[in-house]
Structure formats: structure tokens, C-alpha cells
Amino acid sequence: MAEKIKQALASVKGVATRKDEKLPTFQSEEELKRQKRIKLFTYIGIFIVFQIIVMTVFGLTVMKVKTPKVRLGAISVQELTSVPATPLFNTSFTTQIRVKNTNWGPYKFDASIATFMYQGLPVGQVAIPKSKAGMRSTKKIDVTMSLSTNGLPSSSNLSTELNSGVLTLTSQAKLTGKVELMLIMKKKKSANMDCTIAFDLSTKTVKSLQCK
């Protein structure tokens, strides 16, 4: 009887020992699973932060709509006549109206008019046709201008300026249109041209051309 009791106790101890031996293995598997979950959540967090950064940069660069710029290109004088005594000034020249679009989408603009003026009074106009400046590109429109001061009032300072040898004119235009992004987003933008042209009457050339 005593022998059977000893065997039973030994059997119980053996089972307890085996359970104790299995416990570290069970704990190790749980630890591995926990570490895997931590890594997974870490990767998800990094991915989310990365996406936020990408979307922020995308919004500040690609999706940011900038106002296109309208400028006059180089002017090539074909004819220039000036008579200070009259006073009279006539000129014809070729140039380009340049629409610079720095956006990540095309800029489609409506037809407009560029007006050339002397001291705020018009001396000539040219039509700007409806067109499109492509993504991050410049649309160049060739034009031929003929300007005359025949219609100016006699009270103007034209005679004095012609005698000085340099005549200054200004040119203005306004384009209205839309910038298209990703084929789904359209943003209205108006582009303004404001240029100052100084003609050298003695050499019959353009002394300076400044646009802003």
C-alpha cells in the first residue's frame, strides 16, 4: 500500500514537472506574438506618418495653384517715325505675348485684348486669342503691332518727349481662365500684364522692356 502511494506521488510530481517545463515555452510564444503585434502597429504608424508627409508635400507643391504670368517677348521694330514738331509717332513691330504657366496642370484662358498706351491713353490694341498654356510651360503668341499717336490730344507732353529722343509706352492686358489639376479640380485664375517699353528714336530700336 505504501509503495502504491509513493508511485502515485511520483506520478503527480512528474506531471507537475512536465507542466512546469511547458510553461516557459508557452510564455515564449506569447512574447513572440506580442512583439509581432508591436512591430505591426509600428509599421502601420510609420506608414500613416509617411502618407501624411506625402500628402502634405503633394498639397503644397502639385496641388497648389499659382497665378500664371503674362509678358511681352523681345520686340523687333520694323518701322518707326517720329516728328516732334507735329507731334507724331508711328511704329510697327513684331513681338510675342507669352503666358507662363508653372502649375502641374494646363491653364485655359479666354480671348482678351492687349492695349498699348501713352500716358494712359490708348495708341493701339491687339487681340489675344482663346488658347491654352500647357502644364509647366509657356504659351507663345506671335503678334504684329501698329501704334500711332495721331489720336492723342494736343495738350499731351508728346512733343517734349519726342525731342528728348526716348518715347515711353506701356502695355496692359488681363487674361481670365482656369487651371485644371488632375482632370478633376478647376481653379479660376486671372493673369495680368503690365509692361513698359522705351523706344530709342535715334536708333529706331527698343531701348528697354520691363514687365511686372
Secondary structure, 3 states (H helix, E strand, C coil): CHHHHHHHHHHHHHHHHHHHHHHHHHHHHHHHHHHHHHHHHHHHHHHHHHHHHHHHHHHHCCCCCCCCEEEECCCEEEEEEEECCCCEEEEEEEEEEEEEECCCCCEEECCEEEEEEECCEEEEEEEECCEEECCCEEEEEEEEEEEECCCCCCCCCHHHHHHHCEEEEEEEEEEEEEEEECCCEEEEEEEEEEEEEEEECCCCEEEEEEEC
